[in-house]
Amino acid sequence: MLYDTTDPFDWHTEFALAPGGVHGTITDIDFAQAPREGLDFVFSSLNLTVHAVRDRVDSELVLPIGDGLLQPRPGAGLGVLSVKLSAGGNELVAGTTEGFLCLYRLRP
C-alpha cells in the first residue's frame, strides 16, 4: 500500500497492490529515481520472480535464475533477497539466497 501522508494526522490510501506469486515475505523494494516508461518500482520475495510495477500495475519479470547456468546447492532453495535499479532505470541487479549476483538490462 502507498499512503498519502501530506497531512501527518490523516493518512489515506493512495494506491494498493495485491501481487500474486509473492512467497513468504517481500524481501526488498527499490523505487525508480527517474521513472522510465512508467516504471514506478521493483520488488522481490523469496522466489525467483522480481515484480516490476509500471503505471501502478504489477507485471512480473521472471529472472532466469536456475536456468542451467546457476544451480543451488542440493537441498537449498533459490530466491531473490535484494533487488536494485540503476539510476537511469535501465538495469536491474538482483542478489540471491545462494550468493549469486545477476545483472539484467531492461528493454527500452
Secondary structure, 3 states (H helix, E strand, C coil): CEEECCCCCCCEEEECCCCCCCCCCEEEEEECCCCCCCEEEEEEECCCEEEEEECCEEEEEECCCCCCCCCCCCCCCCCEEEEEECCCCCEEEEEECCCCEEEEECCC
